[in-house]
């Protein structure tokens, strides 16, 4: 009997024929994947092929899937070029584009689908979702409006109303929420969100405040868990001057949820407006006990001391707020304004500078701070800095640029830089915008320079429109005197007295009106509580 070793030795000579003869007899097919069963028999192990030579390469399934999807897209595109577009083929291609995360191409496919089926709600909804995911808000608005035309239901109007709400398109959102309420008067969200928007609207504020209060109350009535509506209602009461109602509503929330910081903070503010300072400070102490590092609460405490005329305590609180939150530019601004109002100009300047250095404020607020900094610099005699800062303020806040540039001109006049002041005033004159104040300022410079005719021409232009400006008549009276016309000077001084009387009367009426309105609001507020 031939030994195993001799067979193995003769393999190179006998070759493949012997292998084919021996392996099928000795090595069943199933044994290839069950080596542990074979290892017990050394004869079979001797003829086991080296599987390493036959290892398959690892398949990149994701790459394969993407390549397959891309080939399918190409085939569909060629088919549509040849036979024409259809909804079925475009939908299939759009699906493949989405698999490849080619969202924009999928949107383009849906554009074609909607051209073929313009009344399809399903396809519009699909494109709407894609446009939302890509933040294409103009396209989202178009789809929302088209869906309303196809299906003018409560669901559609509510979807568009919420879209406008999130985009702060106040007028459009209020319109759509109103439509939702017309379709179903029991949607708490619609009342809550319309009330929030009404509360933020500035025009005809008293009437709008009443409407906002009505909406927010209705939202809470329909759904007591509308937390934002609860909080908005306190804010509306505060802004409308209904401080007792603000306290009452905040207290109701606190009784239900003692750890609601928003309600407690708003109640503290309402107490401050009612001059109930001890109650306000108690609420703030509770808040600070839970959040000792909150600069907002500390600043509110500073505001209370400010109203109590305790200047040093107020400053101490502002400085504490800065200590706990040194990166809060608003706190520096609060302190700077308080220091400026108390004529502590040097410290005010330092705090304005710090607020502006932090560079976290909106450009409009930066503009206000630069103007106030310019004011402080003026009072300490830094006129160059003052003029520069007024100019910067005008750049940052165009809506108040006229006022700031006029003040810059005043500073230039104080510095006797008359040519610069005149050039500034010349650049500001715009017949379309009725820049009357510029004529008055320029007349003052001309008067100082002795150019009386030019000064008179500017004052005539100014008083032609500003007929109730007492200071304008007084200035023109000075010009008449310098011209030697005492009669005209006396006439303008009389005009100044009459204008001042009219202005005083007008201001008194306005004050009486607002005082009466405020009193009425407080009486109604007391009656309701």
Order of alpha helices (4+ residues) and beta strands (2+ residues): alpha-alpha-alpha-alpha-alpha-alpha-alpha-alpha-alpha-alpha-alpha-alpha-alpha-alpha-alpha-alpha-alpha-alpha-alpha-alpha-alpha-alpha-alpha-alpha-alpha-alpha-alpha-alpha-alpha
